[in-house]
Amino acid sequence: MNKILTVTLALVAGLVGGLLTHYIAPPVALAQNQAPITKEIRAQSFTLVDPSDHTVGTFSYEPAPDPIAVRPKTPPRIVLRDSVGRELWSAGGSGIRRLSEK
């Protein structure tokens, strides 16, 4: 009889404990909704830095230079420059560089 009483008390204690935790315990934390995926990033320039926060390069937009009366107006361009300001790469604009640019 002692064995049956022990099993019964264990079951009753489990049920009572489950009921108490259901009503006394704090509410369950549910996962949050995922943030929507960004479809567009807008900026005037992007700066790449190293782990020491020193500028390594800058990716930016440059408006068209003032046109000379003889030449037609050149379109704007996108430029990648190193930390010193030297041009590494460009797209758009005129393919011919001025002599002052290296």
Biopython code that builds the backbone (N, CA, C, O; Angstrom):
import numpy as np
from Bio.PDB.StructureBuilder import StructureBuilder

atoms = [
    (1, "MET", "N", (0.819, -1.178, 0.000)),
    (1, "MET", "CA", (0.000, 0.000, 0.000)),
    (1, "MET", "C", (0.870, 1.252, 0.000)),
    (1, "MET", "O", (0.498, 2.282, -0.562)),
    (2, "ASN", "N", (2.012, 1.150, 0.627)),
    (2, "ASN", "CA", (2.912, 2.270, 0.721)),
    (2, "ASN", "C", (3.412, 2.682, -0.666)),
    (2, "ASN", "O", (3.598, 3.872, -0.921)),
    (3, "LYS", "N", (3.632, 1.725, -1.559)),
    (3, "LYS", "CA", (4.105, 1.987, -2.903)),
    (3, "LYS", "C", (3.040, 2.713, -3.711)),
    (3, "LYS", "O", (3.351, 3.666, -4.426)),
    (4, "ILE", "N", (1.800, 2.281, -3.608)),
    (4, "ILE", "CA", (0.701, 2.907, -4.351)),
    (4, "ILE", "C", (0.490, 4.336, -3.856)),
    (4, "ILE", "O", (0.263, 5.240, -4.660)),
    (5, "LEU", "N", (0.561, 4.544, -2.568)),
    (5, "LEU", "CA", (0.409, 5.878, -2.000)),
    (5, "LEU", "C", (1.524, 6.812, -2.468)),
    (5, "LEU", "O", (1.266, 7.983, -2.750)),
    (6, "THR", "N", (2.749, 6.318, -2.555)),
    (6, "THR", "CA", (3.878, 7.135, -3.008)),
    (6, "THR", "C", (3.704, 7.549, -4.464)),
    (6, "THR", "O", (3.940, 8.707, -4.808)),
    (7, "VAL", "N", (3.294, 6.616, -5.325)),
    (7, "VAL", "CA", (3.078, 6.911, -6.751)),
    (7, "VAL", "C", (1.934, 7.905, -6.915)),
    (7, "VAL", "O", (2.031, 8.830, -7.721)),
    (8, "THR", "N", (0.853, 7.724, -6.162)),
    (8, "THR", "CA", (-0.298, 8.621, -6.237)),
    (8, "THR", "C", (0.099, 10.033, -5.791)),
    (8, "THR", "O", (-0.246, 11.014, -6.450)),
    (9, "LEU", "N", (0.816, 10.130, -4.682)),
    (9, "LEU", "CA", (1.268, 11.433, -4.206)),
    (9, "LEU", "C", (2.209, 12.107, -5.216)),
    (9, "LEU", "O", (2.156, 13.324, -5.392)),
    (10, "ALA", "N", (3.059, 11.331, -5.872)),
    (10, "ALA", "CA", (3.974, 11.888, -6.872)),
    (10, "ALA", "C", (3.194, 12.442, -8.065)),
    (10, "ALA", "O", (3.512, 13.525, -8.557)),
    (11, "LEU", "N", (2.169, 11.710, -8.539)),
    (11, "LEU", "CA", (1.342, 12.181, -9.657)),
    (11, "LEU", "C", (0.562, 13.442, -9.284)),
    (11, "LEU", "O", (0.497, 14.394, -10.062)),
    (12, "VAL", "N", (-0.026, 13.438, -8.093)),
    (12, "VAL", "CA", (-0.793, 14.603, -7.645)),
    (12, "VAL", "C", (0.130, 15.816, -7.490)),
    (12, "VAL", "O", (-0.239, 16.928, -7.867)),
    (13, "ALA", "N", (1.321, 15.602, -6.939)),
    (13, "ALA", "CA", (2.269, 16.704, -6.776)),
    (13, "ALA", "C", (2.703, 17.257, -8.134)),
    (13, "ALA", "O", (2.858, 18.468, -8.285)),
    (14, "GLY", "N", (2.899, 16.393, -9.110)),
    (14, "GLY", "CA", (3.267, 16.844, -10.465)),
    (14, "GLY", "C", (2.159, 17.653, -11.113)),
    (14, "GLY", "O", (2.418, 18.687, -11.728)),
    (15, "LEU", "N", (0.912, 17.181, -10.975)),
    (15, "LEU", "CA", (-0.224, 17.916, -11.551)),
    (15, "LEU", "C", (-0.398, 19.282, -10.869)),
    (15, "LEU", "O", (-0.602, 20.294, -11.539)),
    (16, "VAL", "N", (-0.316, 19.300, -9.549)),
    (16, "VAL", "CA", (-0.469, 20.560, -8.825)),
    (16, "VAL", "C", (0.670, 21.521, -9.179)),
    (16, "VAL", "O", (0.439, 22.716, -9.362)),
    (17, "GLY", "N", (1.882, 21.009, -9.275)),
    (17, "GLY", "CA", (3.024, 21.852, -9.650)),
    (17, "GLY", "C", (2.866, 22.408, -11.053)),
    (17, "GLY", "O", (3.183, 23.573, -11.296)),
    (18, "GLY", "N", (2.376, 21.585, -11.988)),
    (18, "GLY", "CA", (2.146, 22.058, -13.349)),
    (18, "GLY", "C", (1.084, 23.143, -13.407)),
    (18, "GLY", "O", (1.231, 24.133, -14.123)),
    (19, "LEU", "N", (0.007, 22.950, -12.642)),
    (19, "LEU", "CA", (-1.057, 23.962, -12.609)),
    (19, "LEU", "C", (-0.555, 25.265, -11.991)),
    (19, "LEU", "O", (-0.869, 26.347, -12.486)),
    (20, "LEU", "N", (0.214, 25.165, -10.925)),
    (20, "LEU", "CA", (0.735, 26.366, -10.280)),
    (20, "LEU", "C", (1.683, 27.143, -11.213)),
    (20, "LEU", "O", (1.594, 28.368, -11.303)),
    (21, "THR", "N", (2.572, 26.444, -11.892)),
    (21, "THR", "CA", (3.487, 27.144, -12.794)),
    (21, "THR", "C", (2.754, 27.748, -13.978)),
    (21, "THR", "O", (3.207, 28.743, -14.545)),
    (22, "HIS", "N", (1.634, 27.163, -14.355)),
    (22, "HIS", "CA", (0.845, 27.711, -15.465)),
    (22, "HIS", "C", (0.243, 29.058, -15.091)),
    (22, "HIS", "O", (0.180, 29.958, -15.928)),
    (23, "TYR", "N", (-0.197, 29.210, -13.856)),
    (23, "TYR", "CA", (-0.859, 30.444, -13.444)),
    (23, "TYR", "C", (0.070, 31.430, -12.739)),
    (23, "TYR", "O", (-0.212, 32.628, -12.740)),
    (24, "ILE", "N", (1.155, 30.973, -12.142)),
    (24, "ILE", "CA", (2.027, 31.843, -11.366)),
    (24, "ILE", "C", (3.248, 32.286, -12.169)),
    (24, "ILE", "O", (3.713, 33.413, -11.999)),
    (25, "ALA", "N", (3.768, 31.442, -13.022)),
    (25, "ALA", "CA", (5.003, 31.719, -13.760)),
    (25, "ALA", "C", (4.812, 32.908, -14.703)),
    (25, "ALA", "O", (3.690, 33.163, -15.142)),
    (26, "PRO", "N", (5.882, 33.642, -15.024)),
    (26, "PRO", "CA", (5.785, 34.756, -15.968)),
    (26, "PRO", "C", (5.420, 34.256, -17.365)),
    (26, "PRO", "O", (5.615, 33.081, -17.675)),
    (27, "PRO", "N", (4.896, 35.139, -18.202)),
    (27, "PRO", "CA", (4.510, 34.708, -19.549)),
    (27, "PRO", "C", (5.724, 34.252, -20.358)),
    (27, "PRO", "O", (6.852, 34.677, -20.105)),
    (28, "VAL", "N", (5.479, 33.408, -21.304)),
    (28, "VAL", "CA", (6.531, 32.846, -22.143)),
    (28, "VAL", "C", (7.003, 33.915, -23.123)),
    (28, "VAL", "O", (6.186, 34.641, -23.690)),
    (29, "ALA", "N", (8.305, 34.015, -23.323)),
    (29, "ALA", "CA", (8.862, 34.958, -24.306)),
    (29, "ALA", "C", (8.820, 34.298, -25.670)),
    (29, "ALA", "O", (9.336, 33.195, -25.855)),
    (30, "LEU", "N", (8.213, 34.967, -26.607)),
    (30, "LEU", "CA", (8.114, 34.441, -27.958)),
    (30, "LEU", "C", (9.097, 35.167, -28.868)),
    (30, "LEU", "O", (9.483, 36.305, -28.602)),
    (31, "ALA", "N", (9.486, 34.510, -29.920)),
    (31, "ALA", "CA", (10.427, 35.116, -30.860)),
    (31, "ALA", "C", (9.778, 36.299, -31.562)),
    (31, "ALA", "O", (8.576, 36.291, -31.831)),
    (32, "GLN", "N", (10.574, 37.309, -31.853)),
    (32, "GLN", "CA", (10.062, 38.488, -32.540)),
    (32, "GLN", "C", (9.997, 38.231, -34.032)),
    (32, "GLN", "O", (10.668, 37.341, -34.554)),
    (33, "ASN", "N", (9.183, 39.020, -34.709)),
    (33, "ASN", "CA", (9.121, 38.942, -36.162)),
    (33, "ASN", "C", (10.442, 39.425, -36.739)),
    (33, "ASN", "O", (11.090, 40.308, -36.176)),
    (34, "GLN", "N", (10.836, 38.844, -37.858)),
    (34, "GLN", "CA", (12.076, 39.255, -38.501)),
    (34, "GLN", "C", (11.888, 40.632, -39.119)),
    (34, "GLN", "O", (10.809, 40.976, -39.603)),
    (35, "ALA", "N", (12.961, 41.408, -39.091)),
    (35, "ALA", "CA", (12.929, 42.729, -39.716)),
    (35, "ALA", "C", (12.825, 42.545, -41.230)),
    (35, "ALA", "O", (13.385, 41.595, -41.777)),
    (36, "PRO", "N", (12.118, 43.438, -41.906)),
    (36, "PRO", "CA", (12.005, 43.302, -43.359)),
    (36, "PRO", "C", (13.368, 43.486, -44.028)),
    (36, "PRO", "O", (14.224, 44.210, -43.520)),
    (37, "ILE", "N", (13.556, 42.843, -45.140)),
    (37, "ILE", "CA", (14.811, 42.916, -45.876)),
    (37, "ILE", "C", (14.898, 44.278, -46.559)),
    (37, "ILE", "O", (13.952, 44.718, -47.212)),
    (38, "THR", "N", (16.030, 44.929, -46.400)),
    (38, "THR", "CA", (16.229, 46.234, -47.030)),
    (38, "THR", "C", (16.428, 46.045, -48.519)),
    (38, "THR", "O", (17.282, 45.269, -48.948)),
    (39, "LYS", "N", (15.641, 46.754, -49.299)),
    (39, "LYS", "CA", (15.735, 46.634, -50.749)),
    (39, "LYS", "C", (16.614, 47.709, -51.366)),
    (39, "LYS", "O", (17.037, 47.591, -52.516)),
    (40, "GLU", "N", (16.891, 48.765, -50.595)),
    (40, "GLU", "CA", (17.654, 49.875, -51.143)),
    (40, "GLU", "C", (18.456, 50.543, -50.033)),
    (40, "GLU", "O", (17.955, 50.754, -48.929)),
    (41, "ILE", "N", (19.695, 50.867, -50.339)),
    (41, "ILE", "CA", (20.546, 51.617, -49.422)),
    (41, "ILE", "C", (20.918, 52.908, -50.139)),
    (41, "ILE", "O", (21.367, 52.879, -51.285)),
    (42, "ARG", "N", (20.734, 54.034, -49.470)),
    (42, "ARG", "CA", (21.018, 55.322, -50.087)),
    (42, "ARG", "C", (22.099, 56.042, -49.283)),
    (42, "ARG", "O", (22.013, 56.166, -48.061)),
    (43, "ALA", "N", (23.120, 56.512, -50.003)),
    (43, "ALA", "CA", (24.190, 57.269, -49.358)),
    (43, "ALA", "C", (24.906, 58.101, -50.412)),
    (43, "ALA", "O", (24.846, 57.789, -51.602)),
    (44, "GLN", "N", (25.577, 59.149, -49.981)),
    (44, "GLN", "CA", (26.354, 59.960, -50.913)),
    (44, "GLN", "C", (27.744, 59.375, -51.108)),
    (44, "GLN", "O", (28.362, 59.583, -52.152)),
    (45, "SER", "N", (28.246, 58.640, -50.106)),
    (45, "SER", "CA", (29.526, 57.957, -50.259)),
    (45, "SER", "C", (29.620, 56.831, -49.235)),
    (45, "SER", "O", (28.909, 56.816, -48.230)),
    (46, "PHE", "N", (30.508, 55.899, -49.517)),
    (46, "PHE", "CA", (30.785, 54.791, -48.605)),
    (46, "PHE", "C", (32.271, 54.840, -48.281)),
    (46, "PHE", "O", (33.101, 54.964, -49.182)),
    (47, "THR", "N", (32.609, 54.745, -47.009)),
    (47, "THR", "CA", (34.009, 54.787, -46.585)),
    (47, "THR", "C", (34.372, 53.446, -45.972)),
    (47, "THR", "O", (33.687, 52.952, -45.077)),
    (48, "LEU", "N", (35.457, 52.863, -46.464)),
    (48, "LEU", "CA", (35.960, 51.592, -45.946)),
    (48, "LEU", "C", (37.065, 51.896, -44.937)),
    (48, "LEU", "O", (38.006, 52.627, -45.245)),
    (49, "VAL", "N", (36.951, 51.334, -43.729)),
    (49, "VAL", "CA", (37.943, 51.574, -42.678)),
    (49, "VAL", "C", (38.552, 50.250, -42.221)),
    (49, "VAL", "O", (37.937, 49.192, -42.351)),
    (50, "ASP", "N", (39.765, 50.325, -41.688)),
    (50, "ASP", "CA", (40.428, 49.141, -41.146)),
    (50, "ASP", "C", (40.039, 48.975, -39.676)),
    (50, "ASP", "O", (39.306, 49.810, -39.146)),
    (51, "PRO", "N", (40.513, 47.911, -38.998)),
    (51, "PRO", "CA", (40.135, 47.699, -37.594)),
    (51, "PRO", "C", (40.534, 48.849, -36.662)),
    (51, "PRO", "O", (39.942, 48.997, -35.593)),
    (52, "SER", "N", (41.522, 49.664, -37.043)),
    (52, "SER", "CA", (41.941, 50.798, -36.219)),
    (52, "SER", "C", (41.142, 52.062, -36.542)),
    (52, "SER", "O", (41.466, 53.137, -36.039)),
    (53, "ASP", "N", (40.120, 51.950, -37.360)),
    (53, "ASP", "CA", (39.248, 53.041, -37.771)),
    (53, "ASP", "C", (39.966, 54.076, -38.640)),
    (53, "ASP", "O", (39.602, 55.252, -38.633)),
    (54, "HIS", "N", (40.986, 53.640, -39.391)),
    (54, "HIS", "CA", (41.648, 54.512, -40.356)),
    (54, "HIS", "C", (41.006, 54.286, -41.721)),
    (54, "HIS", "O", (40.704, 53.149, -42.080)),
    (55, "THR", "N", (40.798, 55.337, -42.469)),
    (55, "THR", "CA", (40.169, 55.239, -43.784)),
    (55, "THR", "C", (41.086, 54.513, -44.756)),
    (55, "THR", "O", (42.260, 54.858, -44.890)),
    (56, "VAL", "N", (40.547, 53.508, -45.430)),
    (56, "VAL", "CA", (41.302, 52.750, -46.420)),
    (56, "VAL", "C", (40.914, 53.205, -47.815)),
    (56, "VAL", "O", (41.768, 53.291, -48.698)),
    (57, "GLY", "N", (39.645, 53.497, -48.023)),
    (57, "GLY", "CA", (39.180, 53.944, -49.332)),
    (57, "GLY", "C", (37.799, 54.551, -49.240)),
    (57, "GLY", "O", (37.094, 54.382, -48.246)),
    (58, "THR", "N", (37.418, 55.267, -50.298)),
    (58, "THR", "CA", (36.111, 55.911, -50.357)),
    (58, "THR", "C", (35.499, 55.661, -51.727)),
    (58, "THR", "O", (36.150, 55.844, -52.756)),
    (59, "PHE", "N", (34.260, 55.246, -51.727)),
    (59, "PHE", "CA", (33.496, 54.990, -52.941)),
    (59, "PHE", "C", (32.441, 56.080, -53.018)),
    (59, "PHE", "O", (31.547, 56.132, -52.173)),
    (60, "SER", "N", (32.530, 56.955, -54.021)),
    (60, "SER", "CA", (31.630, 58.103, -54.039)),
    (60, "SER", "C", (31.217, 58.496, -55.452)),
    (60, "SER", "O", (31.690, 57.943, -56.446)),
    (61, "TYR", "N", (30.322, 59.466, -55.499)),
    (61, "TYR", "CA", (29.791, 60.030, -56.729)),
    (61, "TYR", "C", (30.439, 61.389, -56.936)),
    (61, "TYR", "O", (30.551, 62.176, -55.996)),
    (62, "GLU", "N", (30.866, 61.667, -58.166)),
    (62, "GLU", "CA", (31.416, 62.984, -58.474)),
    (62, "GLU", "C", (30.604, 63.597, -59.599)),
    (62, "GLU", "O", (30.408, 62.972, -60.641)),
    (63, "PRO", "N", (30.135, 64.813, -59.392)),
    (63, "PRO", "CA", (29.392, 65.469, -60.467)),
    (63, "PRO", "C", (30.308, 65.768, -61.646)),
    (63, "PRO", "O", (31.533, 65.745, -61.522)),
    (64, "ALA", "N", (29.704, 66.044, -62.773)),
    (64, "ALA", "CA", (30.482, 66.341, -63.970)),
    (64, "ALA", "C", (31.265, 67.629, -63.760)),
    (64, "ALA", "O", (30.751, 68.573, -63.160)),
    (65, "PRO", "N", (32.509, 67.682, -64.250)),
    (65, "PRO", "CA", (33.275, 68.919, -64.126)),
    (65, "PRO", "C", (32.664, 70.004, -65.010)),
    (65, "PRO", "O", (31.885, 69.713, -65.918)),
    (66, "ASP", "N", (33.023, 71.243, -64.735)),
    (66, "ASP", "CA", (32.532, 72.339, -65.573)),
    (66, "ASP", "C", (32.998, 72.124, -67.007)),
    (66, "ASP", "O", (34.191, 71.949, -67.252)),
    (67, "PRO", "N", (32.078, 72.135, -67.942)),
    (67, "PRO", "CA", (32.478, 71.857, -69.333)),
    (67, "PRO", "C", (33.258, 73.028, -69.936)),
    (67, "PRO", "O", (33.006, 74.197, -69.643)),
    (68, "ILE", "N", (34.191, 72.671, -70.767)),
    (68, "ILE", "CA", (34.912, 73.675, -71.540)),
    (68, "ILE", "C", (34.033, 73.998, -72.744)),
    (68, "ILE", "O", (33.302, 73.132, -73.225)),
    (69, "ALA", "N", (34.094, 75.202, -73.220)),
    (69, "ALA", "CA", (33.183, 75.652, -74.280)),
    (69, "ALA", "C", (33.268, 74.773, -75.527)),
    (69, "ALA", "O", (32.273, 74.608, -76.232)),
    (70, "VAL", "N", (34.426, 74.215, -75.802)),
    (70, "VAL", "CA", (34.599, 73.424, -77.025)),
    (70, "VAL", "C", (34.032, 72.017, -76.857)),
    (70, "VAL", "O", (33.417, 71.485, -77.780)),
    (71, "ARG", "N", (34.235, 71.405, -75.672)),
    (71, "ARG", "CA", (33.811, 70.023, -75.444)),
    (71, "ARG", "C", (32.343, 69.964, -75.039)),
    (71, "ARG", "O", (31.832, 70.897, -74.418)),
    (72, "PRO", "N", (31.659, 68.869, -75.387)),
    (72, "PRO", "CA", (30.311, 68.685, -74.841)),
    (72, "PRO", "C", (30.402, 68.336, -73.361)),
    (72, "PRO", "O", (31.441, 67.864, -72.897)),
    (73, "LYS", "N", (29.326, 68.563, -72.621)),
    (73, "LYS", "CA", (29.305, 68.302, -71.175)),
    (73, "LYS", "C", (29.508, 66.813, -70.900)),
    (73, "LYS", "O", (28.870, 65.971, -71.532)),
    (74, "THR", "N", (30.403, 66.486, -69.953)),
    (74, "THR", "CA", (30.651, 65.085, -69.598)),
    (74, "THR", "C", (29.673, 64.658, -68.512)),
    (74, "THR", "O", (29.308, 65.466, -67.658)),
    (75, "PRO", "N", (29.242, 63.395, -68.535)),
    (75, "PRO", "CA", (28.301, 62.925, -67.515)),
    (75, "PRO", "C", (29.003, 62.727, -66.174)),
    (75, "PRO", "O", (30.229, 62.631, -66.135)),
    (76, "PRO", "N", (28.239, 62.664, -65.060)),
    (76, "PRO", "CA", (28.847, 62.400, -63.748)),
    (76, "PRO", "C", (29.432, 60.998, -63.705)),
    (76, "PRO", "O", (29.172, 60.183, -64.591)),
    (77, "ARG", "N", (30.219, 60.718, -62.681)),
    (77, "ARG", "CA", (30.857, 59.407, -62.592)),
    (77, "ARG", "C", (30.918, 58.917, -61.151)),
    (77, "ARG", "O", (30.709, 59.677, -60.205)),
    (78, "ILE", "N", (31.208, 57.634, -61.012)),
    (78, "ILE", "CA", (31.383, 56.986, -59.712)),
    (78, "ILE", "C", (32.869, 56.698, -59.567)),
    (78, "ILE", "O", (33.502, 56.191, -60.493)),
    (79, "VAL", "N", (33.431, 57.023, -58.394)),
    (79, "VAL", "CA", (34.886, 56.943, -58.213)),
    (79, "VAL", "C", (35.223, 56.177, -56.931)),
    (79, "VAL", "O", (34.558, 56.330, -55.907)),
    (80, "LEU", "N", (36.262, 55.356, -57.010)),
    (80, "LEU", "CA", (36.841, 54.688, -55.849)),
    (80, "LEU", "C", (38.216, 55.298, -55.623)),
    (80, "LEU", "O", (39.076, 55.245, -56.502)),
    (81, "ARG", "N", (38.425, 55.883, -54.432)),
    (81, "ARG", "CA", (39.698, 56.529, -54.111)),
    (81, "ARG", "C", (40.333, 55.841, -52.904)),
    (81, "ARG", "O", (39.634, 55.307, -52.043)),
    (82, "ASP", "N", (41.675, 55.862, -52.852)),
    (82, "ASP", "CA", (42.370, 55.290, -51.696)),
    (82, "ASP", "C", (42.414, 56.313, -50.571)),
    (82, "ASP", "O", (41.828, 57.390, -50.681)),
    (83, "SER", "N", (43.119, 55.973, -49.475)),
    (83, "SER", "CA", (43.137, 56.841, -48.297)),
    (83, "SER", "C", (43.827, 58.176, -48.549)),
    (83, "SER", "O", (43.561, 59.144, -47.837)),
    (84, "VAL", "N", (44.700, 58.249, -49.535)),
    (84, "VAL", "CA", (45.407, 59.479, -49.859)),
    (84, "VAL", "C", (44.577, 60.355, -50.790)),
    (84, "VAL", "O", (44.819, 61.558, -50.889)),
    (85, "GLY", "N", (43.604, 59.763, -51.470)),
    (85, "GLY", "CA", (42.762, 60.514, -52.400)),
    (85, "GLY", "C", (43.042, 60.214, -53.855)),
    (85, "GLY", "O", (42.439, 60.812, -54.745)),
    (86, "ARG", "N", (43.964, 59.281, -54.105)),
    (86, "ARG", "CA", (44.249, 58.909, -55.491)),
    (86, "ARG", "C", (43.118, 58.055, -56.032)),
    (86, "ARG", "O", (42.557, 57.221, -55.321)),
    (87, "GLU", "N", (42.797, 58.267, -57.269)),
    (87, "GLU", "CA", (41.722, 57.520, -57.925)),
    (87, "GLU", "C", (42.202, 56.119, -58.270)),
    (87, "GLU", "O", (43.215, 55.953, -58.950)),
    (88, "LEU", "N", (41.472, 55.109, -57.798)),
    (88, "LEU", "CA", (41.806, 53.722, -58.099)),
    (88, "LEU", "C", (40.963, 53.173, -59.244)),
    (88, "LEU", "O", (41.432, 52.365, -60.046)),
    (89, "TRP", "N", (39.698, 53.627, -59.309)),
    (89, "TRP", "CA", (38.763, 53.118, -60.306)),
    (89, "TRP", "C", (37.671, 54.145, -60.507)),
    (89, "TRP", "O", (37.331, 54.882, -59.582)),
    (90, "SER", "N", (37.113, 54.204, -61.718)),
    (90, "SER", "CA", (35.979, 55.084, -61.962)),
    (90, "SER", "C", (35.101, 54.494, -63.054)),
    (90, "SER", "O", (35.555, 53.706, -63.884)),
    (91, "ALA", "N", (33.848, 54.888, -63.036)),
    (91, "ALA", "CA", (32.890, 54.465, -64.062)),
    (91, "ALA", "C", (32.073, 55.677, -64.460)),
    (91, "ALA", "O", (31.706, 56.496, -63.618)),
    (92, "GLY", "N", (31.792, 55.784, -65.745)),
    (92, "GLY", "CA", (31.045, 56.932, -66.237)),
    (92, "GLY", "C", (31.981, 58.083, -66.520)),
    (92, "GLY", "O", (33.199, 57.944, -66.411)),
    (93, "GLY", "N", (31.419, 59.210, -66.881)),
    (93, "GLY", "CA", (32.233, 60.378, -67.185)),
    (93, "GLY", "C", (33.004, 60.179, -68.462)),
    (93, "GLY", "O", (32.669, 59.314, -69.271)),
    (94, "SER", "N", (34.019, 60.965, -68.646)),
    (94, "SER", "CA", (34.856, 60.881, -69.832)),
    (94, "SER", "C", (35.994, 59.910, -69.569)),
    (94, "SER", "O", (36.504, 59.846, -68.451)),
    (95, "GLY", "N", (36.395, 59.159, -70.574)),
    (95, "GLY", "CA", (37.511, 58.234, -70.447)),
    (95, "GLY", "C", (38.849, 58.945, -70.457)),
    (95, "GLY", "O", (39.874, 58.356, -70.113)),
    (96, "ILE", "N", (38.841, 60.207, -70.849)),
    (96, "ILE", "CA", (40.084, 60.983, -70.931)),
    (96, "ILE", "C", (40.262, 61.766, -69.638)),
    (96, "ILE", "O", (39.373, 62.508, -69.220)),
    (97, "ARG", "N", (41.407, 61.593, -69.016)),
    (97, "ARG", "CA", (41.695, 62.314, -67.781)),
    (97, "ARG", "C", (42.460, 63.588, -68.100)),
    (97, "ARG", "O", (43.195, 63.673, -69.084)),
    (98, "ARG", "N", (42.261, 64.582, -67.229)),
    (98, "ARG", "CA", (43.037, 65.802, -67.363)),
    (98, "ARG", "C", (44.484, 65.505, -66.945)),
    (98, "ARG", "O", (44.746, 64.562, -66.199)),
    (99, "LEU", "N", (45.403, 66.319, -67.436)),
    (99, "LEU", "CA", (46.813, 66.109, -67.132)),
    (99, "LEU", "C", (47.080, 66.295, -65.643)),
    (99, "LEU", "O", (48.010, 65.690, -65.108)),
    (100, "SER", "N", (46.298, 67.105, -64.972)),
    (100, "SER", "CA", (46.505, 67.356, -63.538)),
    (100, "SER", "C", (46.090, 66.162, -62.691)),
    (100, "SER", "O", (46.496, 66.080, -61.532)),
    (101, "GLU", "N", (45.298, 65.232, -63.221)),
    (101, "GLU", "CA", (44.846, 64.049, -62.482)),
    (101, "GLU", "C", (45.786, 62.896, -62.764)),
    (101, "GLU", "O", (46.163, 62.670, -63.913)),
    (102, "LYS", "N", (46.169, 62.165, -61.728)),
    (102, "LYS", "CA", (47.029, 60.987, -61.915)),
    (102, "LYS", "C", (46.340, 59.776, -61.370)),
    (102, "LYS", "O", (46.889, 58.676, -61.426)),
]
sb = StructureBuilder()
sb.init_structure("model")
sb.init_model(0)
sb.init_chain("A")
sb.init_seg("    ")
for serial, (resi, resn, name, xyz) in enumerate(atoms, 1):
    if name == "N":
        sb.init_residue(resn, " ", resi, " ")
    sb.init_atom(name, np.array(xyz, "f"), 0.0, 1.0, " ", f" {name:<3s}", serial, name[0])
structure = sb.get_structure()
